[in-house]
Amino acid sequence: RVDCIDNHCSVEFGEIAHLHLRQPSSALISFATKITSPSSPHWRKPLRCRMSSDSNPSSSLSHTLTLPVQPSEPVHIVAAPGVSDSQFRSAIDSSLFKQWLKNLQSETGILASGAATLKRVLIQGVDMFGRRIGFLKFKADIFDKETGKEMPGIVFAQGPAVAVLILLDSGGLTFAVLTEQARVPLGRFVLELPAGMLRDDKGDFLGTAVREVEEETGIQLNLEDMVDLTAFLDPSTGCRVILSPGSCDEEISIFLYRGNVDPEIIKQLQGKETGLREQGEFIKVRAVPYESLWCATGDAKVLMAIGLYEMAKREGLLPVKSEPASLARG
């Protein structure tokens, strides 16, 4: 059926498709009228097509597993179109995916009480960092048993990370050492704490923190001088801070380092170019007076570190020891 009003035409192909045309030509109107007429042979042989979506992907890659918390309800894991066999297997075997399943079944996990069930996981994307998975994206179909309603289940998994609040006393002032680097997802440069992801499954948070500081700022820190600020959180929190639990599994340990340096060191740090260029890191170091740190950036790691540091200091939880920092060569 063709309906035209004020240079706008709507062409309806039965119950299959509907087109909205603006200022169509007379020839197009005539053609649309003929093919949508009940007497037209095209009307008796309408075009039919089958659409696939994430809710019902067409994929031959699948896996089934059984969780201890729901032994009679197997979980079906499938790959979305575009995910290769090697990526699919790597995703299932990754520490990111295994840790997520472990969290689901933990004491505070979503499946622990038996009120919800995990039916299916759709692996949608896998980004490799060399031989290991850097980022994993999937959709989990988890349903509340009482209502039958599905919970929001889009997951971007990247695993745990660390960040370091470096405070350097110099010339009667205290400076926080930050990094300025391009953050493509935001489309701009961001001023933030030195931070990084754990590169292996060993859970070496402290070692990772020290390494990231040296790579991103050029400062060498001793392990024994570091204070884990997130360790002061209640054990029920997992002693890590959570940035975006609605979509991402990232949990961060925040460490503190305090030291004394000469004013010349602060000058050397200001604007220093660092980072692993071969890995696409283009970083500049910034020394920001601590008294204005809270309003110098919107980086959540900075703001959380300030809160943890100030509360720990107020409660008398911080050690008195203060050692000088040193600059790495080069």
Secondary structure, DSSP 8 states (H G I E B T S, - for coil): -EEEETTEEEEEETTTEEEEEES--HHHHHHHHHHTSTTSHHHHS--------TTS---S-EEEE--TTSTTS-EEEEE-TT--HHHHHHHHHSHHHHHHHHHHTSTT-TTTTSSEEEEEEEEEEEEEETTEEEEEEEEEEEEETTT--B---EEEE---EEEEEEEEEETTEEEEEEEEEEETTTTEEEEE--EEE--SSS--HHHHHHHHHHHHH-EE--GGG-EEGGGGS-GGGTSSEES-TTTB--EEEEEEEEEE--HHHHHHHTT-EES-GGGT--EEEEEEEGGGGGGT---HHHHHHHHHHHHHHHTT-S-------EE---
